[in-house]
Amino acid sequence: MLNFWARQFLVWGAAALTISISFSLYQRFRQKYLRDWFLFVIVFNLGLYIVDLLRTVFPGLGGDAGPVVARLERVFHALLVRPLIVIGLLLFLRFIMGLLDIAVRRCWQWLVAFFMLGHVAGLAVLAERFFSGGSHEAYAVLIVVSDGLVICALYGALAFMQVQAVRHETEPRRQALRNLGIIFFLCQTILVFLPTEKPQLLVGFFLVLPPLLYLWRIQALLLKERRKFAASDADRRLFLEQFGLTEREQQIVMLICAGRDNRTVSDELFVSIQTVKHHVTAIFRKLKVRNRIQLVNLLSQVGRETEDR
C-alpha cells in the first residue's frame, strides 16, 4: 500500500509541475493558444493517469485477470480514456492553429468536434455490447481505426505547422516554429511508437516538458515579431486608405504580401476566386502597379519607413 501511494505522489507531482508551468506561461503572456495548451496538458495528464490506474486495477487483458475483468477494463477505456484522447486532440489542433495565427471557420470546428465525439460514442456502444457478452472483433477494429486517426491527425498537424512556417513566416519566427515542430515530432514519436510499462504520467512528464520549456523560451520572440508585424500592418492600412482601398481590398493586399495566391485568398476570405480577381484588378488600378511584385515592393517600402521612424 505504501508503494502504491508513493507512486501516486510521484506521478502526480510530475503532472502538477507541467500543469503549473503551462498555467504560468498562460498567465504571463495571456495568449489564446496558450490557454488551449494549458487545457491540453491537463487533459493529457488526466488521460495518462487513468491509463496508469487501469493498468494497476485491472492487470492484464484476459490473462490471469479473467475475461470479465478484461471486458470491464475495455468499457472504462472506451468511456473515460477515449473521450479524453479526442478532447486532447482537438485542443492540440486549436493550439497549433492559434500559434500559426490561422482562423478556422466555426462550422468546421463544430464538424470536426461532432465527428470525433460520434466516433467515441460508437466505441462506447461497442464496448458496452462486448461487456454484455458480445463479440469483441468490431470493438478491436474500431480501436485500431481510432488510434490510426489520432496518430494521423497529430502528425498531420505537425506537418502543416512546418509547411506554414516555411511558406508564410519570416525569420526568426520561422526557425523558432520549425524547431518547436521538430521537438513535438520527436516527443510524439517516442510516446506513440515506444510503449513502456513505466507509470504513464512519468512518461508524459518527460514528453511534455521539452516542448513546454522551448515554448516558454521562444514566446517572447513570437510576441515581439507579432507586435512588429501588427504595427507595420497598421501603417500599411493607413497608407492604403489614402488610395481609397476598401476594407476587403486591404485584406486581400495583406494576404498577397503574406504570399497567398488567389485560390488561398478565396479560401481564407470565403469568397469566389473570380471575386478575388476583380478585387486584385481594382487594387492594381488604384495603387498604379502592374503585378504582385510591384505591389509587394510598394508595401515593403512602407514597412521600412516605419522601422526607420
C-alpha positions as CSV (number, residue, x, y, z in Angstrom):
1,M,0.0,0.0,0.0
2,L,2.9,2.4,0.8
3,N,4.4,1.7,-2.6
4,F,1.1,2.5,-4.3
5,W,0.7,5.9,-2.5
6,A,4.4,6.8,-3.1
7,R,3.9,6.1,-6.8
8,Q,0.8,8.2,-6.8
9,F,2.6,11.1,-5.1
10,L,5.5,10.8,-7.6
11,V,3.4,10.7,-10.8
12,W,1.0,13.5,-9.6
13,G,4.0,15.6,-8.6
14,A,5.3,15.3,-12.1
15,A,1.9,16.1,-13.7
16,A,1.4,19.1,-11.3
17,L,4.8,20.5,-12.4
18,T,3.9,20.6,-16.2
19,I,0.4,21.9,-15.4
20,S,1.7,24.7,-13.2
21,I,4.4,25.7,-15.8
22,S,1.7,25.7,-18.5
23,F,-0.6,27.9,-16.4
24,S,2.2,30.3,-15.5
25,L,3.0,30.6,-19.2
26,Y,-0.6,31.5,-20.0
27,Q,-0.8,33.9,-17.1
28,R,2.3,35.7,-18.2
29,F,1.6,36.1,-21.9
30,R,-2.3,35.8,-22.0
31,Q,-2.5,34.3,-25.5
32,K,-5.5,32.3,-26.5
33,Y,-3.4,29.4,-27.9
34,L,-1.5,29.2,-24.6
35,R,-4.8,28.7,-22.9
36,D,-5.5,25.8,-25.3
37,W,-2.1,24.4,-24.5
38,F,-2.7,24.6,-20.7
39,L,-6.0,22.8,-21.1
40,F,-4.3,20.2,-23.4
41,V,-1.7,19.5,-20.7
42,I,-4.4,19.0,-18.1
43,V,-6.4,16.5,-20.4
44,F,-3.2,14.8,-21.4
45,N,-2.1,14.2,-17.9
46,L,-5.5,13.1,-16.8
47,G,-5.8,10.6,-19.6
48,L,-2.3,9.1,-18.8
49,Y,-3.3,8.9,-15.2
50,I,-6.4,6.9,-15.9
51,V,-4.5,4.6,-18.2
52,D,-1.9,4.0,-15.5
53,L,-4.7,3.5,-12.9
54,L,-6.5,1.0,-15.1
55,R,-3.2,-1.0,-15.5
56,T,-3.0,-1.1,-11.7
57,V,-6.6,-2.0,-11.0
58,F,-7.0,-4.4,-14.0
59,P,-3.7,-6.1,-14.5
60,G,-3.8,-7.9,-17.9
61,L,-6.4,-8.1,-20.6
62,G,-8.0,-11.5,-20.3
63,G,-5.0,-13.4,-18.9
64,D,-4.8,-14.0,-15.2
65,A,-7.4,-11.3,-14.6
66,G,-10.1,-13.3,-16.4
67,P,-12.5,-12.3,-19.3
68,V,-14.9,-10.4,-17.1
69,V,-12.2,-8.0,-15.8
70,A,-10.9,-7.6,-19.3
71,R,-14.3,-6.6,-20.6
72,L,-14.7,-4.2,-17.7
73,E,-11.3,-2.6,-18.5
74,R,-12.3,-2.1,-22.1
75,V,-15.6,-0.4,-21.0
76,F,-13.6,2.0,-18.7
77,H,-11.2,2.6,-21.5
78,A,-13.9,3.5,-24.0
79,L,-15.9,5.7,-21.6
80,L,-13.0,7.5,-19.9
81,V,-9.8,7.3,-21.9
82,R,-11.1,7.7,-25.5
83,P,-13.1,10.9,-24.8
84,L,-10.0,12.4,-23.2
85,I,-7.9,11.5,-26.2
86,V,-10.4,13.2,-28.5
87,I,-10.7,16.3,-26.4
88,G,-6.9,16.5,-26.1
89,L,-6.5,16.1,-29.8
90,L,-9.0,18.9,-30.5
91,L,-7.2,21.2,-28.0
92,F,-3.8,20.4,-29.6
93,L,-5.2,21.3,-33.0
94,R,-6.6,24.5,-31.7
95,F,-3.2,25.3,-30.2
96,I,-1.4,24.7,-33.5
97,M,-3.8,26.9,-35.4
98,G,-3.7,29.7,-32.8
99,L,0.1,29.5,-32.7
100,L,0.2,30.0,-36.5
101,D,-2.4,32.8,-36.2
102,I,-4.8,31.0,-38.6
103,A,-8.5,31.5,-38.1
104,V,-10.7,28.4,-38.6
105,R,-14.3,28.8,-39.5
106,R,-16.6,27.9,-36.6
107,C,-18.7,25.5,-38.7
108,W,-15.5,23.4,-39.4
109,Q,-14.7,23.4,-35.7
110,W,-18.1,22.0,-34.9
111,L,-18.0,19.5,-37.7
112,V,-14.7,18.1,-36.5
113,A,-15.9,18.0,-32.9
114,F,-19.1,16.2,-33.8
115,F,-17.2,13.7,-35.9
116,M,-14.8,12.8,-33.2
117,L,-17.4,12.7,-30.4
118,G,-19.6,10.5,-32.6
119,H,-16.6,8.2,-33.1
120,V,-16.2,8.0,-29.3
121,A,-19.9,7.3,-28.9
122,G,-19.6,4.4,-31.3
123,L,-16.7,3.0,-29.3
124,A,-18.7,3.2,-26.1
125,V,-21.6,1.4,-27.6
126,L,-19.4,-1.4,-28.9
127,A,-17.6,-1.7,-25.6
128,E,-20.9,-2.0,-23.8
129,R,-22.0,-4.8,-26.1
130,F,-18.7,-6.5,-25.7
131,F,-19.1,-6.3,-21.9
132,S,-22.6,-7.8,-22.2
133,G,-21.0,-10.9,-23.8
134,G,-20.9,-9.9,-27.5
135,S,-18.1,-10.3,-29.9
136,H,-15.0,-8.1,-29.4
137,E,-14.0,-8.0,-33.0
138,A,-15.9,-4.9,-34.1
139,Y,-14.6,-3.1,-31.0
140,A,-11.0,-4.2,-31.6
141,V,-11.2,-3.0,-35.3
142,L,-12.6,0.4,-34.3
143,I,-9.9,0.8,-31.6
144,V,-7.3,0.3,-34.3
145,V,-9.0,2.8,-36.6
146,S,-9.3,5.3,-33.8
147,D,-5.6,5.0,-33.0
148,G,-4.8,5.5,-36.6
149,L,-7.0,8.6,-36.9
150,V,-5.4,10.2,-33.8
151,I,-1.9,9.4,-34.9
152,C,-2.5,10.7,-38.5
153,A,-4.1,13.9,-37.1
154,L,-1.2,14.6,-34.8
155,Y,1.5,14.1,-37.4
156,G,-0.7,15.9,-40.0
157,A,-0.9,18.9,-37.6
158,L,2.9,19.0,-37.2
159,A,3.5,18.7,-41.0
160,F,1.0,21.5,-41.5
161,M,2.9,23.6,-38.9
162,Q,6.2,23.0,-40.7
163,V,4.7,23.9,-44.2
164,Q,3.1,27.1,-42.9
165,A,6.3,28.1,-41.1
166,V,8.3,27.7,-44.3
167,R,5.8,29.4,-46.6
168,H,4.3,32.2,-44.6
169,E,6.7,33.1,-41.7
170,T,9.8,35.2,-41.6
171,E,13.0,34.8,-39.6
172,P,13.5,34.4,-36.7
173,R,9.9,33.4,-36.1
174,R,10.1,30.8,-38.9
175,Q,13.1,29.0,-37.3
176,A,11.5,29.1,-33.8
177,L,8.3,27.4,-35.1
178,R,10.3,24.8,-37.1
179,N,12.3,23.9,-34.0
180,L,9.2,23.6,-31.9
181,G,7.6,21.3,-34.5
182,I,10.7,19.1,-34.5
183,I,10.6,18.8,-30.7
184,F,6.9,17.9,-30.8
185,F,7.6,15.3,-33.5
186,L,10.4,13.6,-31.5
187,C,8.4,13.5,-28.3
188,Q,5.2,12.4,-30.1
189,T,7.1,9.6,-31.8
190,I,8.5,8.3,-28.5
191,L,5.1,8.3,-27.0
192,V,3.4,6.5,-29.9
193,F,6.0,4.0,-31.0
194,L,8.0,3.3,-27.9
195,P,5.5,1.9,-25.4
196,T,6.7,1.4,-21.8
197,E,5.5,-0.2,-18.7
198,K,6.7,2.7,-16.5
199,P,4.0,4.9,-14.9
200,Q,2.3,6.8,-17.8
201,L,2.4,10.1,-16.0
202,L,6.1,10.0,-15.6
203,V,6.5,9.2,-19.3
204,G,4.1,12.0,-20.1
205,F,6.1,14.4,-17.9
206,F,9.3,13.9,-19.8
207,L,7.5,14.1,-23.2
208,V,5.5,17.3,-22.4
209,L,8.3,19.1,-20.6
210,P,10.8,19.7,-23.5
211,P,8.3,21.4,-25.9
212,L,6.8,23.3,-22.9
213,L,10.2,24.7,-21.9
214,Y,11.0,25.6,-25.5
215,L,7.6,27.2,-26.0
216,W,8.3,29.4,-22.9
217,R,11.8,30.2,-24.3
218,I,10.5,31.4,-27.7
219,Q,7.2,33.0,-26.5
220,A,8.7,36.5,-26.1
221,L,10.2,36.2,-29.5
222,L,6.9,35.1,-31.1
223,L,5.0,38.0,-29.5
224,K,7.7,40.5,-30.4
225,E,7.5,39.5,-34.1
226,R,3.7,39.5,-34.0
227,R,3.6,43.0,-32.5
228,K,6.2,44.3,-35.0
229,F,4.1,42.8,-37.8
230,A,0.9,44.3,-36.3
231,A,2.5,47.8,-36.1
232,S,3.7,47.7,-39.7
233,D,0.3,46.2,-40.7
234,A,-1.5,49.2,-39.2
235,D,0.8,51.6,-41.0
236,R,0.2,49.8,-44.3
237,R,-3.5,50.1,-43.8
238,L,-3.2,53.8,-43.3
239,F,-1.2,54.0,-46.4
240,L,-3.8,52.0,-48.4
241,E,-6.7,54.1,-47.1
242,Q,-5.0,57.2,-48.8
243,F,-5.6,55.5,-52.2
244,G,-9.3,54.7,-51.4
245,L,-8.9,50.9,-51.0
246,T,-11.9,49.3,-49.3
247,E,-11.7,47.1,-46.2
248,R,-11.9,43.9,-48.3
249,E,-9.3,45.2,-50.8
250,Q,-7.0,45.9,-47.8
251,Q,-7.4,42.4,-46.5
252,I,-6.5,41.0,-49.9
253,V,-3.4,43.2,-50.1
254,M,-2.2,41.9,-46.7
255,L,-2.8,38.3,-47.8
256,I,-0.9,38.9,-51.1
257,C,2.0,40.4,-49.2
258,A,2.0,37.3,-46.9
259,G,2.5,35.1,-50.1
260,R,-1.0,33.8,-50.6
261,D,-2.2,33.1,-54.2
262,N,-5.7,33.8,-55.5
263,R,-7.0,30.4,-54.6
264,T,-5.7,30.6,-51.0
265,V,-7.1,34.1,-50.6
266,S,-10.6,33.0,-51.8
267,D,-10.4,30.1,-49.3
268,E,-9.4,32.2,-46.3
269,L,-11.9,35.0,-47.1
270,F,-14.7,32.6,-48.1
271,V,-15.3,34.3,-51.5
272,S,-15.2,33.0,-55.0
273,I,-11.9,33.1,-56.9
274,Q,-13.5,35.3,-59.5
275,T,-14.4,37.9,-56.8
276,V,-10.7,37.8,-55.7
277,K,-9.6,38.5,-59.3
278,H,-11.9,41.5,-59.6
279,H,-10.6,42.9,-56.3
280,V,-6.9,42.4,-57.4
281,T,-7.6,44.2,-60.6
282,A,-9.1,47.1,-58.7
283,I,-6.2,47.1,-56.3
284,F,-3.6,47.3,-59.1
285,R,-5.5,50.2,-60.7
286,K,-5.8,52.2,-57.5
287,L,-2.2,51.7,-56.5
288,K,-0.9,52.1,-60.1
289,V,1.1,48.9,-60.0
290,R,1.1,46.2,-62.7
291,N,1.7,43.0,-60.8
292,R,2.1,41.4,-57.4
293,I,5.8,42.0,-57.3
294,Q,5.4,45.7,-57.6
295,L,2.6,45.6,-55.0
296,V,4.8,43.8,-52.5
297,N,7.7,46.2,-53.2
298,L,5.4,49.2,-52.7
299,L,4.2,47.9,-49.3
300,S,7.6,46.8,-48.2
301,Q,8.8,50.4,-48.6
302,V,6.1,51.4,-46.2
303,G,7.4,48.8,-43.7
304,R,11.0,50.1,-44.0
305,E,9.9,53.7,-43.5
306,T,8.1,52.6,-40.3
307,E,11.2,50.9,-38.9
308,D,13.3,53.9,-39.8
309,R,11.0,56.1,-37.7
